[in-house]
Amino acid sequence: MEVTYDYDYSNYSEEFTSATPCYRDDDNNLGAQLSTLYYFMFVFSVFGNGLVLVIIHRFEKLTTVTNILLLNLVVSSLIFMSSLPFMGIYMQLSNWIFGKVMCKIVGSVYYLGFYSSVLFLTLLTFDRHIAVVYSLSASRLRNQSYAVISCAVVWLVSGLACIKQMILHTSFIDFIDNKTYCQEYPGDLPNVNVEQLRTSGFYLQLLLFLIFPLAVIIYCYVRIAITVISSKIVTKFKTVRLIFIIVLLFFMCWTPFNIALLMHDEATTCEEARKRSYALHVTRNIAYIYFCISPIFYTFVGKKFQNYFRQLLVKHFPGLKKHISVSRNSRTNMSTKSTPNEF
């Protein structure tokens, strides 16, 4: 990769951008190397999420709260992952080759899938909390209308949150290095208060897609853990351990990326920007891996879906029947009620 110059690549201050060019060859090379993982993530996500869709279609019905939420999480994950091959090629070439229209489309798809995935993960956690903590009265609330309205709100909020990217994200040519970039336009735009739009986008990212999801997930899983421990369920300790793993994975994969992203926007010197770019490249891939596996993880922690998967294996590979045990009584549709041992 050739040496690239970074002027207003990540909204650095005017004092920084007006100084000498910032050589970013090392961290750009790291980003290009790590971006090869995008193709594997894309293939794995299509296969894994496709498997989830097959199981829902084959064994379940889209009339239950859990299945509706899972379906939307799968769709949002696939939307997000569909942008990664384009981003991988862009990072490896350090040049956008797909044109301005595709730049707008890929940028919008990227953020729509990214934001909606976070909110659907949060919504799934909240719904599971209602099902476990308020199991007696949950059936009145957890109906098809509740699920459809909740999903519609998530898509609406995610779409509105993308307005900043839809306006600022575009392709442009940097005549210094003669390359085409696809990112937030570094200059001013007519009839648009760019600075105010960027500031509002910063706080929106911080509050709605970092602090709010973390707060909701922590609260919900603490309440779930307390409810499970106080109950007389035989498998309660296994359940609590699984709950801890879910929360820990979310923290490990999601929080570092957001912190690196927010700190990266505040870089004021070239050296500082370079160091934070290293952190951003690494944490970005960790977060992407989580979004890639999250629908599959949320699906197959349930015993019923595990059994459905075994049924599919036995059906298509009869030789595995003597090695895999399958319970036939789980073919009934998942009810809208959840119990703690469904994790």
Protein Blocks (a to p, Z undefined) as FASTA:
>chain_A
ZZdddfklnopafklmmmccddfklmmmmmmmmmmmmmmmmmmmmmmmmmmmmmmmmmmc
ckbfklmmmmmmmmmmmmmmmmmmmmmmmmmnopafebjklmmmmmmmmmmmmmmmmmmm
mmmmmmmmmmmmmmmlmmmmmcfklmmmmmmmmmmmmmmmmmmmmmmgccdddfklopac
ddddfbdcehiafklmmmmmmmmmmmmmmmmmmmmmmmmmmmmmmmmmmmccfklmmmmm
mmmmmmmmmmmmmmmmmmmmmmmmmpcbfklmmmmmmmmmmmmmmmmmmmmmmmmmmmmm
pmklmmmmmmmmmmmmmmlmmmpccdfklmpccdfbdcfklZZ
